[in-house]
Amino acid sequence: MPKQSLGEIELNRIYQRDCIEGMRMIPDGSINVVLTSPPYNIGKEYEKKQLLEVYVYWMTQVIDECVRIINDNGSIVFQVGNYVNDGAVYPLDCILYPEFVKRGLIPRNRIVWTFGHGLHCTKRFSGRYETALWLTKTDDYTFNLDAVRIPQKYPNKRHYKGVKKGELSGNPLGKNPSDVWEILNVKHNHPEKTNHPCQFPLDFANRIILSLSNEDDVVLYPFMGSGTTAVGALMHKRKFIGFETERGYVEIANKRLDSLELPQS
Ligand SMILES: C[S@@+](CC[C@H](N)C(=O)[O-])C[C@H]1O[C@@H](n2cnc3c(N)ncnc32)[C@H](O)[C@@H]1O
């Protein structure tokens, strides 16, 4: 089958390159979902800690490209944590939120992702959540709620009076998962763990992919890391594009993709 592409960028491929350079090669309005978790400027092995102002300027350049390339039904999901400097904590989503709104995007949810593990702080409460800003370009956006419903707490609960007496009171397909997501983070004993230091869980990527895109849509992940989103996209018959600067991580991601058993079409 011939390779599919958007402009000069091939689909279902991870490019070892800077994401801004890469995104500049993608035509306007051609991507359905941009999902990303950029570096948080906290000095991880793949980043150099910079002044917050310099970091935010870099992120605004990333955001400019994300806004340009999503289509009118499209979404951006920007997942970040806190920047911490000298014990002072700066929530990056709060700092970046006005940058999205300034560019005309419409905020839909601020998703709080909570997880059970992390550093044990002694001078403040231990951090146990990160956030994801979900924004759309227009009011006509893809949102497949039924694809991501979760089991009802009381699935057999019924109306006890009125015309619906005796009927199930909850949606039999399950309930809306809400904007607080409790999903284990990928630490040492997690079955998805690779050598990437900041991998996020497949369950997180899958919920975004299934709810905000349809089959054959294109999901772009500018800071691809260990390839979680690429794996989720292929598992659910979406296409992906990824950019990642570190060769070792591209190799990890490609290895995950190679060992993936794809659904039959
Ligand atoms: C927070 S991690 C993303 C991890 C990802 N969520 C996963 O599940 O593996 C950010 C990644 O961005 C990469 N990165 C840093 N600067 C980049 C750039 N300018 N362009 C593309 N990737 C970059 C880093 O090497 C790192 O792997």
The ligand as an SDF file (V2000), in Angstrom:
LIG
                    3D

 27 29  0  0  0  0  0  0  0  0999 V2000
    7.2890   14.6760   28.7340 C   0  0  0  0  0  0  0  0  0  0  0  0
    8.1260   13.7790   27.4840 S   0  0  0  0  0  0  0  0  0  0  0  0
    6.7770   13.0230   26.5960 C   0  0  0  0  0  0  0  0  0  0  0  0
    6.5490   11.6070   27.0160 C   0  0  0  0  0  0  0  0  0  0  0  0
    5.3320   10.9610   26.3810 C   0  0  0  0  0  0  0  0  0  0  0  0
    4.1170   11.5020   26.9340 N   0  0  0  0  0  0  0  0  0  0  0  0
    5.3300    9.4510   26.5740 C   0  0  0  0  0  0  0  0  0  0  0  0
    4.2990    8.8730   26.9300 O   0  0  0  0  0  0  0  0  0  0  0  0
    6.3890    8.8360   26.3800 O   0  0  0  0  0  0  0  0  0  0  0  0
    8.6750   15.0230   26.3910 C   0  0  0  0  0  0  0  0  0  0  0  0
    9.5200   14.5210   25.2330 C   0  0  0  0  0  0  0  0  0  0  0  0
    9.7830   15.6230   24.3550 O   0  0  0  0  0  0  0  0  0  0  0  0
   11.0610   15.4320   23.7430 C   0  0  0  0  0  0  0  0  0  0  0  0
   11.4990   16.7400   23.2170 N   0  0  0  0  0  0  0  0  0  0  0  0
   12.1430   17.7350   23.8740 C   0  0  0  0  0  0  0  0  0  0  0  0
   12.3280   18.7970   23.0540 N   0  0  0  0  0  0  0  0  0  0  0  0
   11.7710   18.4830   21.8640 C   0  0  0  0  0  0  0  0  0  0  0  0
   11.5970   19.1670   20.6200 C   0  0  0  0  0  0  0  0  0  0  0  0
   12.0720   20.4060   20.4580 N   0  0  0  0  0  0  0  0  0  0  0  0
   10.9450   18.5440   19.6300 N   0  0  0  0  0  0  0  0  0  0  0  0
   10.4800   17.2730   19.7650 C   0  0  0  0  0  0  0  0  0  0  0  0
   10.6250   16.5590   20.9180 N   0  0  0  0  0  0  0  0  0  0  0  0
   11.2460   17.1570   21.9510 C   0  0  0  0  0  0  0  0  0  0  0  0
   11.8880   14.8710   24.8890 C   0  0  0  0  0  0  0  0  0  0  0  0
   13.0360   14.1910   24.4100 O   0  0  0  0  0  0  0  0  0  0  0  0
   10.8770   13.9580   25.5990 C   0  0  0  0  0  0  0  0  0  0  0  0
   10.9760   12.6260   25.1310 O   0  0  0  0  0  0  0  0  0  0  0  0
  1  2  1  0
  2  3  1  0
  2 10  1  0
  3  4  1  0
  4  5  1  0
  5  6  1  0
  5  7  1  0
  7  8  2  0
  7  9  1  0
 10 11  1  0
 11 12  1  0
 11 26  1  0
 12 13  1  0
 13 14  1  0
 13 24  1  0
 14 15  1  0
 14 23  1  0
 15 16  2  0
 16 17  1  0
 17 18  1  0
 17 23  2  0
 18 19  1  0
 18 20  2  0
 20 21  1  0
 21 22  2  0
 22 23  1  0
 24 25  1  0
 24 26  1  0
 26 27  1  0
M  CHG  2   2   1   9  -1
M  END
$$$$
